[in-house]
């Protein structure tokens, strides 16, 4: 894989994780004007869906089997979500550890990893290669 592409994937993943961390620890984060997106659990699910996609793109660099790539992306994303919740408990005064936030993170990550695995696998089969 092109080294420039690898560096790009690293920066995209780090940028996504940093954005999530900042929004999670900010005492007064921006609130979307669209009412549906202002629901906290949906924000968590969407943020960790994007993090899982970027993590999957990064893990693909290591040329592991497809299921390993997306299991690792899910695990990285969910682990990051747990760490962020712990940081919220100890580093902020107006935020707290919420198990339902971790559940929402996990749902977004799992749905994304599952869909990405299925989509990549179906593309590989249609091209005649098995991963």
C-alpha positions as CSV (number, residue, x, y, z in Angstrom):
1,X,0.0,0.0,0.0
2,X,1.2,3.5,-0.8
3,X,3.0,5.1,2.2
4,X,1.2,8.4,1.5
5,X,-2.2,6.6,1.7
6,X,-1.1,5.0,5.0
7,X,-0.1,8.4,6.5
8,X,-3.4,9.8,5.3
9,X,-5.4,7.0,7.0
10,X,-3.4,7.5,10.2
11,X,-4.2,11.3,10.2
12,X,-7.9,10.6,9.4
13,X,-8.2,8.2,12.3
14,X,-6.3,10.5,14.7
15,X,-8.4,13.5,13.6
16,X,-11.6,11.6,14.1
17,X,-10.6,10.4,17.6
18,X,-9.3,13.8,18.6
19,X,-12.6,15.4,17.5
20,X,-14.7,12.9,19.5
21,X,-12.4,13.4,22.5
22,X,-12.7,17.2,22.3
23,X,-16.5,17.1,21.9
24,X,-16.8,14.6,24.7
25,X,-14.7,16.7,27.2
26,X,-15.9,20.2,26.2
27,X,-18.0,21.6,28.9
28,X,-20.3,23.4,26.4
29,X,-20.2,21.4,23.1
30,X,-22.0,22.7,20.0
31,X,-25.5,21.5,19.7
32,X,-26.8,20.7,16.2
33,X,-29.8,22.8,15.1
34,X,-31.5,19.8,13.5
35,X,-33.6,18.3,16.3
36,X,-33.0,14.7,15.4
37,X,-29.2,15.1,15.7
38,X,-29.5,16.8,19.0
39,X,-30.4,13.5,20.6
40,X,-27.3,12.6,22.6
41,X,-27.4,8.8,22.0
42,X,-27.7,9.3,18.3
43,X,-24.7,11.6,18.3
44,X,-22.7,8.9,20.1
45,X,-23.8,6.2,17.7
46,X,-22.9,8.3,14.6
47,X,-19.6,9.5,16.0
48,X,-18.5,5.9,16.8
49,X,-19.7,4.7,13.4
50,X,-17.4,7.2,11.8
51,X,-14.6,6.2,14.2
52,X,-15.1,2.6,13.3
53,X,-14.9,3.3,9.6
54,X,-11.6,5.3,10.0
55,X,-10.2,2.6,12.3
56,X,-11.1,-0.1,9.7
57,X,-9.4,1.9,7.0
58,X,-6.3,2.1,9.2
59,X,-6.3,-1.6,10.2
60,X,-6.6,-2.6,6.5
61,X,-3.0,-1.4,6.2
62,X,-1.9,-4.5,8.1
63,X,-3.4,-6.8,5.5
64,X,-5.3,-9.0,8.0
65,X,-8.3,-11.2,7.1
66,X,-11.5,-9.1,6.6
67,X,-13.1,-10.3,9.8
68,X,-10.0,-9.4,11.9
69,X,-9.9,-5.9,10.3
70,X,-13.5,-5.1,11.3
71,X,-13.4,-6.9,14.7
72,X,-10.3,-4.8,15.5
73,X,-12.0,-1.6,14.3
74,X,-15.0,-2.4,16.5
75,X,-12.8,-3.2,19.5
76,X,-10.7,0.0,19.0
77,X,-13.8,2.2,18.8
78,X,-15.5,0.7,21.7
79,X,-12.4,0.7,23.9
80,X,-11.9,4.4,23.0
81,X,-15.5,5.0,24.0
82,X,-15.0,3.4,27.4
83,X,-11.8,5.5,27.9
84,X,-13.6,8.7,27.0
85,X,-16.4,7.9,29.5
86,X,-13.8,7.4,32.2
87,X,-12.1,10.7,31.3
88,X,-15.4,12.5,31.5
89,X,-15.9,11.2,35.0
90,X,-12.5,12.3,36.3
91,X,-11.6,15.3,34.1
92,X,-14.9,17.3,33.8
93,X,-17.1,18.8,36.4
94,X,-20.3,18.8,34.3
95,X,-20.1,15.4,32.6
96,X,-20.3,11.9,34.1
97,X,-19.7,8.3,33.2
98,X,-22.8,6.9,31.4
99,X,-23.2,3.3,30.6
100,X,-25.9,4.1,28.0
101,X,-23.4,6.3,26.2
102,X,-21.1,3.3,25.9
103,X,-24.0,1.2,24.7
104,X,-24.8,3.8,22.0
105,X,-21.1,3.9,21.0
106,X,-21.1,0.1,20.8
107,X,-24.3,0.0,18.7
108,X,-22.8,2.6,16.2
109,X,-19.5,0.7,16.0
110,X,-21.1,-2.7,15.7
111,X,-23.5,-1.8,13.0
112,X,-20.8,-0.1,11.0
113,X,-18.3,-2.9,11.4
114,X,-20.9,-5.5,10.5
115,X,-22.1,-3.5,7.4
116,X,-18.5,-2.8,6.3
117,X,-17.5,-6.4,6.7
118,X,-20.5,-7.6,4.7
119,X,-20.0,-5.0,2.0
120,X,-16.3,-5.6,1.6
121,X,-16.9,-9.4,1.6
122,X,-19.6,-9.2,-1.0
123,X,-17.3,-7.0,-3.2
124,X,-14.4,-9.5,-2.8
125,X,-16.7,-12.4,-3.8
126,X,-18.0,-10.6,-6.8
127,X,-14.4,-10.1,-8.0
128,X,-13.7,-13.7,-7.4
129,X,-11.3,-13.4,-4.4
130,X,-12.1,-14.8,-1.0
131,X,-11.0,-13.1,2.2
